[in-house]
Amino acid sequence: MFKNVIEILGMIFISVGLAFDFFGCLGLVRLPDVYNRLQAATKSVTLGTCSILFGTFVMTLSDGLTAAGFKALMCIIFLILTAPVAAHAIARGAHRSGVRLWDKSVVDTYMEDKEGEA
């Protein structure tokens, strides 16, 4: 019985992760500019992928802490540490190279920082 509960819990995490990944991909297609698309990709896809990996970890717990479960935890940590940094670097590089914001964007924090430097 305990094994069935763990498998159901793992499948719930995997299903939630797939939903987040789907909405992140939908955001890549539907959002108007690079910065909004980057936001969708970073937030939802990172959360979705971490949820899928955590579901995998939970499902492998019934056999004890296996190599697959340990690798899933390590990948979660890697994603959480690297995805925001990479998204920031891409957004800053896009802004410095002159990629314009969407016409209806309200705030341009990078431009405010650039004006403060001068």
GIJOLIN-V293186 format. One record per residue. N is the residue number from 0. RES is the residue in one small letter. SS is DSSP state (H for helix, E for strand, - for the rest). PSI is psi in radians with two decimals (999 if undefined). NEAR is the number of other ideal C-beta (glycine too) atoms within 10 Angstrom. Layout:
# GIJOLIN-V293186
n: [N & N]
res: [RES & RES]
ss: [SS & SS]
psi: [PSI & PSI]
near: [NEAR & NEAR]
This chain:
# GIJOLIN-V293186
n: [0 & 1 & 2 & 3 & 4 & 5 & 6 & 7 & 8 & 9 & 10 & 11 & 12 & 13 & 14 & 15 & 16 & 17 & 18 & 19 & 20 & 21 & 22 & 23 & 24 & 25 & 26 & 27 & 28 & 29 & 30 & 31 & 32 & 33 & 34 & 35 & 36 & 37 & 38 & 39 & 40 & 41 & 42 & 43 & 44 & 45 & 46 & 47 & 48 & 49 & 50 & 51 & 52 & 53 & 54 & 55 & 56 & 57 & 58 & 59 & 60 & 61 & 62 & 63 & 64 & 65 & 66 & 67 & 68 & 69 & 70 & 71 & 72 & 73 & 74 & 75 & 76 & 77 & 78 & 79 & 80 & 81 & 82 & 83 & 84 & 85 & 86 & 87 & 88 & 89 & 90 & 91 & 92 & 93 & 94 & 95 & 96 & 97 & 98 & 99 & 100 & 101 & 102 & 103 & 104 & 105 & 106 & 107 & 108 & 109 & 110 & 111 & 112 & 113 & 114 & 115 & 116 & 117]
res: [m & f & k & n & v & i & e & i & l & g & m & i & f & i & s & v & g & l & a & f & d & f & f & g & c & l & g & l & v & r & l & p & d & v & y & n & r & l & q & a & a & t & k & s & v & t & l & g & t & c & s & i & l & f & g & t & f & v & m & t & l & s & d & g & l & t & a & a & g & f & k & a & l & m & c & i & i & f & l & i & l & t & a & p & v & a & a & h & a & i & a & r & g & a & h & r & s & g & v & r & l & w & d & k & s & v & v & d & t & y & m & e & d & k & e & g & e & a]
ss: [- & H & H & H & H & H & H & H & H & H & H & H & H & H & H & H & H & H & H & H & H & H & H & H & H & H & H & H & H & H & - & - & - & H & H & H & H & H & H & H & H & H & H & H & H & H & H & H & H & H & H & H & H & H & H & H & H & H & H & H & H & H & H & - & - & - & H & H & H & H & H & H & H & H & H & H & H & H & H & H & H & H & H & H & H & H & H & H & H & H & H & H & H & H & H & H & - & - & - & - & - & - & - & - & - & - & - & - & H & H & H & H & H & H & H & H & H & -]
psi: [-0.72 & -0.64 & -0.65 & -0.69 & -0.73 & -0.74 & -0.70 & -0.76 & -0.73 & -0.72 & -0.59 & -0.81 & -0.73 & -0.71 & -0.74 & -0.72 & -0.71 & -0.66 & -0.79 & -0.73 & -0.71 & -0.82 & -0.54 & -0.73 & -0.64 & -0.66 & -0.60 & -0.57 & -0.65 & -0.46 & 2.68 & -0.54 & 3.05 & -0.70 & -0.71 & -0.68 & -0.68 & -0.67 & -0.81 & -0.76 & -0.77 & -0.87 & -1.04 & -0.67 & -0.64 & -0.81 & -0.71 & -0.79 & -0.68 & -0.64 & -0.71 & -0.77 & -0.67 & -0.66 & -0.67 & -0.74 & -0.78 & -0.72 & -0.49 & -0.15 & -0.42 & -0.40 & 0.12 & -3.09 & 1.78 & 3.02 & -0.65 & -0.73 & -0.72 & -0.73 & -0.65 & -0.74 & -0.72 & -0.68 & -0.65 & -0.85 & -0.77 & -0.80 & -0.76 & -0.58 & -0.58 & -0.55 & -0.82 & -0.65 & -0.75 & -0.72 & -0.72 & -0.75 & -0.71 & -0.76 & -0.75 & -0.71 & -0.69 & -0.72 & -0.75 & -0.50 & -0.03 & 0.23 & 2.14 & 2.61 & 2.87 & 2.56 & -0.59 & 0.19 & 2.49 & -0.73 & 2.42 & 1.50 & -0.63 & -0.69 & -0.67 & -0.70 & -0.68 & -0.69 & -0.56 & -0.41 & -0.57 & 999]
near: [5 & 7 & 11 & 9 & 10 & 16 & 15 & 11 & 15 & 20 & 13 & 13 & 19 & 19 & 13 & 16 & 21 & 15 & 13 & 20 & 18 & 13 & 17 & 21 & 15 & 12 & 18 & 15 & 8 & 11 & 16 & 12 & 16 & 16 & 20 & 16 & 16 & 19 & 16 & 18 & 18 & 18 & 17 & 20 & 21 & 21 & 19 & 21 & 19 & 20 & 21 & 22 & 23 & 21 & 22 & 20 & 21 & 20 & 21 & 19 & 15 & 15 & 11 & 7 & 11 & 13 & 8 & 12 & 20 & 12 & 14 & 20 & 14 & 11 & 17 & 19 & 11 & 11 & 16 & 12 & 10 & 11 & 18 & 13 & 9 & 13 & 17 & 12 & 10 & 15 & 18 & 12 & 10 & 17 & 19 & 10 & 7 & 6 & 12 & 12 & 18 & 12 & 7 & 7 & 12 & 6 & 8 & 14 & 9 & 15 & 11 & 9 & 11 & 12 & 9 & 7 & 5 & 4]
